[in-house]
Amino acid sequence: MGRDQLVGWGLLALSVVVVVVYAYILFLTPYSSLLIQITLMVAVAGVFGILGWIGYTLATTPPPKPIEEIEKEIEAELKKLEENTGKDNASESKPSA
């Protein structure tokens, strides 16, 4: 059995154990209301934590350059390459003395 399969079976077993323990606490102990409160708090904190992270990322990331500016930069680079290629070809075609 490969390592990935072993990890997969371990995760499956852990999931089954967690579901069984969760169901036991939820239905067969007096702590069901506390379990529901903790579950909801973790879920809400997770969702709004991710939402806050997305908001922070949007607020702190600089806006991208306009496409026109990028096109101008590319054209300038192409002109430089064409000039360099033309100069290189001209110097190669000259016979050496």
C-alpha atoms as an extended CHARMM CRD file, in Angstrom:
* protein
*
        97  EXT
         1         1  MET       CA              0.0000000000        0.0000000000        0.0000000000  PROA      1               0.0000000000
         2         2  GLY       CA              1.4000000000        3.3760000000       -0.9970000000  PROA      2               0.0000000000
         3         3  ARG       CA              1.8590000000        6.2750000000        1.3280000000  PROA      3               0.0000000000
         4         4  ASP       CA             -0.9640000000        8.2660000000       -0.3060000000  PROA      4               0.0000000000
         5         5  GLN       CA             -3.3740000000        5.3930000000        0.1960000000  PROA      5               0.0000000000
         6         6  LEU       CA             -2.3450000000        5.0780000000        3.8290000000  PROA      6               0.0000000000
         7         7  VAL       CA             -2.9370000000        8.7920000000        4.3800000000  PROA      7               0.0000000000
         8         8  GLY       CA             -6.3030000000        8.4760000000        2.6230000000  PROA      8               0.0000000000
         9         9  TRP       CA             -7.4420000000        5.6100000000        4.8440000000  PROA      9               0.0000000000
        10        10  GLY       CA             -6.2370000000        7.4920000000        7.9160000000  PROA      10              0.0000000000
        11        11  LEU       CA             -8.2230000000       10.5820000000        6.9450000000  PROA      11              0.0000000000
        12        12  LEU       CA            -11.2980000000        8.4410000000        6.3160000000  PROA      12              0.0000000000
        13        13  ALA       CA            -10.9840000000        6.7690000000        9.7220000000  PROA      13              0.0000000000
        14        14  LEU       CA            -10.4580000000       10.1210000000       11.4480000000  PROA      14              0.0000000000
        15        15  SER       CA            -13.5350000000       11.5470000000        9.7220000000  PROA      15              0.0000000000
        16        16  VAL       CA            -15.7090000000        8.6270000000       10.8300000000  PROA      16              0.0000000000
        17        17  VAL       CA            -14.4820000000        8.9350000000       14.4230000000  PROA      17              0.0000000000
        18        18  VAL       CA            -15.1350000000       12.6990000000       14.4800000000  PROA      18              0.0000000000
        19        19  VAL       CA            -18.6710000000       12.2440000000       13.1070000000  PROA      19              0.0000000000
        20        20  VAL       CA            -19.4590000000        9.5260000000       15.6610000000  PROA      20              0.0000000000
        21        21  VAL       CA            -18.0910000000       11.5750000000       18.5850000000  PROA      21              0.0000000000
        22        22  TYR       CA            -19.9000000000       14.6960000000       17.3530000000  PROA      22              0.0000000000
        23        23  ALA       CA            -23.2000000000       12.7970000000       17.0600000000  PROA      23              0.0000000000
        24        24  TYR       CA            -22.7170000000       11.2630000000       20.5120000000  PROA      24              0.0000000000
        25        25  ILE       CA            -22.0780000000       14.6510000000       22.1350000000  PROA      25              0.0000000000
        26        26  LEU       CA            -24.9170000000       16.2740000000       20.1820000000  PROA      26              0.0000000000
        27        27  PHE       CA            -27.6340000000       13.7170000000       20.9640000000  PROA      27              0.0000000000
        28        28  LEU       CA            -26.6060000000       11.8100000000       24.0860000000  PROA      28              0.0000000000
        29        29  THR       CA            -25.0350000000       14.3430000000       26.4520000000  PROA      29              0.0000000000
        30        30  PRO       CA            -26.2070000000       17.5570000000       28.1050000000  PROA      30              0.0000000000
        31        31  TYR       CA            -23.5040000000       19.4830000000       26.2140000000  PROA      31              0.0000000000
        32        32  SER       CA            -25.4330000000       19.6130000000       22.9210000000  PROA      32              0.0000000000
        33        33  SER       CA            -26.2140000000       23.3370000000       23.1450000000  PROA      33              0.0000000000
        34        34  LEU       CA            -22.5620000000       24.1490000000       23.8760000000  PROA      34              0.0000000000
        35        35  LEU       CA            -21.4890000000       21.9790000000       20.9280000000  PROA      35              0.0000000000
        36        36  ILE       CA            -23.8990000000       23.7950000000       18.6120000000  PROA      36              0.0000000000
        37        37  GLN       CA            -22.6590000000       27.1770000000       19.8510000000  PROA      37              0.0000000000
        38        38  ILE       CA            -19.0210000000       26.2180000000       19.3070000000  PROA      38              0.0000000000
        39        39  THR       CA            -19.7880000000       24.7780000000       15.8570000000  PROA      39              0.0000000000
        40        40  LEU       CA            -21.6300000000       27.9100000000       14.7540000000  PROA      40              0.0000000000
        41        41  MET       CA            -18.9090000000       30.1730000000       16.1340000000  PROA      41              0.0000000000
        42        42  VAL       CA            -16.1940000000       28.2810000000       14.2570000000  PROA      42              0.0000000000
        43        43  ALA       CA            -18.2510000000       28.3180000000       11.0420000000  PROA      43              0.0000000000
        44        44  VAL       CA            -19.0480000000       32.0430000000       11.2450000000  PROA      44              0.0000000000
        45        45  ALA       CA            -15.4610000000       32.9220000000       12.1980000000  PROA      45              0.0000000000
        46        46  GLY       CA            -14.1520000000       30.8280000000        9.2970000000  PROA      46              0.0000000000
        47        47  VAL       CA            -16.4650000000       32.3550000000        6.6960000000  PROA      47              0.0000000000
        48        48  PHE       CA            -15.9830000000       35.9350000000        7.8190000000  PROA      48              0.0000000000
        49        49  GLY       CA            -12.2700000000       35.3900000000        8.3960000000  PROA      49              0.0000000000
        50        50  ILE       CA            -11.9190000000       34.4030000000        4.7430000000  PROA      50              0.0000000000
        51        51  LEU       CA            -14.1240000000       37.3430000000        3.7110000000  PROA      51              0.0000000000
        52        52  GLY       CA            -11.9420000000       39.7010000000        5.7660000000  PROA      52              0.0000000000
        53        53  TRP       CA             -8.7810000000       38.2630000000        4.2080000000  PROA      53              0.0000000000
        54        54  ILE       CA            -10.2100000000       38.8420000000        0.7250000000  PROA      54              0.0000000000
        55        55  GLY       CA            -11.1260000000       42.4090000000        1.6960000000  PROA      55              0.0000000000
        56        56  TYR       CA             -7.6610000000       43.0730000000        3.1100000000  PROA      56              0.0000000000
        57        57  THR       CA             -6.0590000000       41.7010000000       -0.0460000000  PROA      57              0.0000000000
        58        58  LEU       CA             -8.2480000000       43.9010000000       -2.2530000000  PROA      58              0.0000000000
        59        59  ALA       CA             -7.5610000000       46.9650000000       -0.1020000000  PROA      59              0.0000000000
        60        60  THR       CA             -3.7740000000       46.5810000000        0.0260000000  PROA      60              0.0000000000
        61        61  THR       CA             -3.0090000000       45.3390000000       -3.4940000000  PROA      61              0.0000000000
        62        62  PRO       CA             -2.0750000000       48.1270000000       -5.9140000000  PROA      62              0.0000000000
        63        63  PRO       CA             -4.2580000000       48.3730000000       -9.0000000000  PROA      63              0.0000000000
        64        64  PRO       CA             -2.8480000000       46.8540000000      -12.1940000000  PROA      64              0.0000000000
        65        65  LYS       CA             -1.3830000000       49.0050000000      -14.9570000000  PROA      65              0.0000000000
        66        66  PRO       CA             -3.7850000000       50.0100000000      -17.7060000000  PROA      66              0.0000000000
        67        67  ILE       CA             -3.5400000000       47.7630000000      -20.7630000000  PROA      67              0.0000000000
        68        68  GLU       CA             -2.5190000000       50.7100000000      -22.9380000000  PROA      68              0.0000000000
        69        69  GLU       CA              0.5680000000       51.3120000000      -20.7860000000  PROA      69              0.0000000000
        70        70  ILE       CA              1.5340000000       47.6460000000      -20.9730000000  PROA      70              0.0000000000
        71        71  GLU       CA              1.1220000000       47.6870000000      -24.7620000000  PROA      71              0.0000000000
        72        72  LYS       CA              3.3870000000       50.7550000000      -25.0270000000  PROA      72              0.0000000000
        73        73  GLU       CA              6.0680000000       49.0440000000      -22.9280000000  PROA      73              0.0000000000
        74        74  ILE       CA              5.8950000000       45.9330000000      -25.1050000000  PROA      74              0.0000000000
        75        75  GLU       CA              6.1640000000       48.0120000000      -28.2820000000  PROA      75              0.0000000000
        76        76  ALA       CA              9.1970000000       49.8590000000      -26.8800000000  PROA      76              0.0000000000
        77        77  GLU       CA             10.8870000000       46.5510000000      -26.0140000000  PROA      77              0.0000000000
        78        78  LEU       CA             10.1490000000       45.1760000000      -29.4790000000  PROA      78              0.0000000000
        79        79  LYS       CA             11.6750000000       48.2730000000      -31.0970000000  PROA      79              0.0000000000
        80        80  LYS       CA             14.8100000000       47.8750000000      -28.9670000000  PROA      80              0.0000000000
        81        81  LEU       CA             15.0830000000       44.2240000000      -29.9520000000  PROA      81              0.0000000000
        82        82  GLU       CA             14.5860000000       45.0350000000      -33.6260000000  PROA      82              0.0000000000
        83        83  GLU       CA             17.2620000000       47.7540000000      -33.4670000000  PROA      83              0.0000000000
        84        84  ASN       CA             19.6940000000       45.4320000000      -31.6970000000  PROA      84              0.0000000000
        85        85  THR       CA             18.9750000000       42.6400000000      -34.1590000000  PROA      85              0.0000000000
        86        86  GLY       CA             19.4930000000       45.0140000000      -37.0870000000  PROA      86              0.0000000000
        87        87  LYS       CA             22.8130000000       46.2410000000      -35.6600000000  PROA      87              0.0000000000
        88        88  ASP       CA             23.9710000000       42.6850000000      -34.9770000000  PROA      88              0.0000000000
        89        89  ASN       CA             23.0940000000       41.5750000000      -38.5020000000  PROA      89              0.0000000000
        90        90  ALA       CA             24.8700000000       44.6020000000      -39.9910000000  PROA      90              0.0000000000
        91        91  SER       CA             28.0510000000       43.9640000000      -37.9820000000  PROA      91              0.0000000000
        92        92  GLU       CA             28.0410000000       40.2600000000      -38.8950000000  PROA      92              0.0000000000
        93        93  SER       CA             27.6900000000       40.9510000000      -42.6180000000  PROA      93              0.0000000000
        94        94  LYS       CA             30.7340000000       43.2690000000      -42.6970000000  PROA      94              0.0000000000
        95        95  PRO       CA             33.8810000000       41.4330000000      -43.7710000000  PROA      95              0.0000000000
        96        96  SER       CA             36.6500000000       41.4550000000      -41.1920000000  PROA      96              0.0000000000
        97        97  ALA       CA             39.9140000000       43.0290000000      -42.2010000000  PROA      97              0.0000000000
